[in-house]
Amino acid sequence: MRQLIIVRKDLNMSPGKLSAQVSHASMAFITNMIKSANFITDFKESNDFCIKELRISKDIYTEWFCDIYTKTICEAKNKDKLLKVLDTANELGLKENEDYFLIKDFCLTELTPEEVDESGRGKTLTCIGFRPLPDDIAHTLSKKYQLYK
């Protein structure tokens, strides 16, 4: 299994910004699972959340979490090229916010907003992160992209 992350090259992000965006993409699938898990909260005893039930597929657990966290980072020339991977993802039956995640920067540092959300905050799509997938599916998604240089 491997986690595929595809990053826009045209944004010319600094190494720090690039690292942060790839980190967001890598964490998106697990933070989504945590947000949707059942919690036990008892703030009388502690300020901590306790996850009562977090479901992770056996494959992801045994072949990714308990292995070497394989990741492949590829580049897309621009936003249009980045979004083309969604055609293949949808053909494979993958779902947004479950199997893949669109990572948008809030443009507080070095990026210029390309869109404005309903609350008036500017955002720019930087990358797409996939949950850990079997190698053959990850390779099908990444075959039109080269490794990030």
Backbone hydrogen bonds, N-H to C=O, Kabsch-Sander energy under -0.5 kcal/mol:
donor,donor_aa,acceptor,acceptor_aa,energy
2,R,133,L,-2.6
3,Q,70,T,-2.5
4,L,2,R,-0.5
5,I,72,T,-2.6
6,I,128,I,-2.5
7,V,74,C,-2.7
8,R,126,T,-2.7
9,K,76,A,-3.3
10,D,76,A,-0.5
12,N,9,K,-1.6
18,L,14,S,-3.0
19,S,15,P,-2.3
20,A,16,G,-2.2
21,Q,17,K,-2.5
22,V,18,L,-2.5
23,S,19,S,-2.2
24,H,20,A,-2.4
25,A,21,Q,-2.3
26,S,22,V,-2.4
27,M,23,S,-2.2
28,A,24,H,-1.4
29,F,25,A,-0.5
31,T,27,M,-2.8
32,N,28,A,-2.1
33,M,29,F,-1.7
34,I,30,I,-2.4
35,K,31,T,-2.6
36,S,32,N,-1.5
37,A,34,I,-1.2
38,N,53,E,-1.4
40,I,50,C,-3.5
41,T,39,F,-0.6
42,D,48,D,-0.5
45,E,42,D,-1.1
46,S,42,D,-1.7
50,C,40,I,-1.6
52,K,38,N,-2.7
52,K,50,C,-0.6
53,E,38,N,-1.5
56,I,54,L,-0.6
61,Y,57,S,-2.5
62,T,58,K,-3.1
63,E,59,D,-2.9
64,W,60,I,-1.2
65,F,60,I,-2.4
66,C,61,Y,-2.1
67,D,64,W,-1.1
69,Y,64,W,-1.3
72,T,3,Q,-2.8
74,C,5,I,-2.7
74,C,72,T,-0.6
75,E,146,Q,-2.5
76,A,7,V,-2.8
82,L,78,N,-2.3
83,L,79,K,-2.6
84,K,80,D,-1.0
85,V,81,K,-0.5
85,V,82,L,-1.2
86,L,83,L,-1.5
87,D,84,K,-1.2
88,T,84,K,-0.9
89,A,85,V,-2.5
90,N,86,L,-2.8
91,E,87,D,-2.1
92,L,88,T,-1.9
93,G,90,N,-1.4
94,L,89,A,-2.7
97,N,100,Y,-2.9
98,E,95,K,-1.5
98,E,100,Y,-0.5
99,D,95,K,-3.3
100,Y,95,K,-1.5
101,F,129,G,-2.7
103,I,101,F,-0.6
103,I,127,C,-3.0
104,K,102,L,-0.6
105,D,124,T,-2.8
114,E,123,K,-2.5
115,E,123,K,-1.8
117,D,121,R,-2.7
120,G,117,D,-2.1
123,K,115,E,-2.7
124,T,105,D,-1.7
126,T,103,I,-2.9
127,C,103,I,-1.2
128,I,6,I,-2.3
129,G,101,F,-2.4
130,F,4,L,-2.6
131,R,99,D,-2.7
133,L,2,R,-3.1
137,I,134,P,-0.8
138,A,134,P,-2.3
139,H,135,D,-2.8
140,T,136,D,-1.7
141,L,137,I,-2.2
142,S,138,A,-2.1
143,K,139,H,-1.1
145,Y,142,S,-2.4
146,Q,75,E,-0.6
148,Y,73,I,-2.6
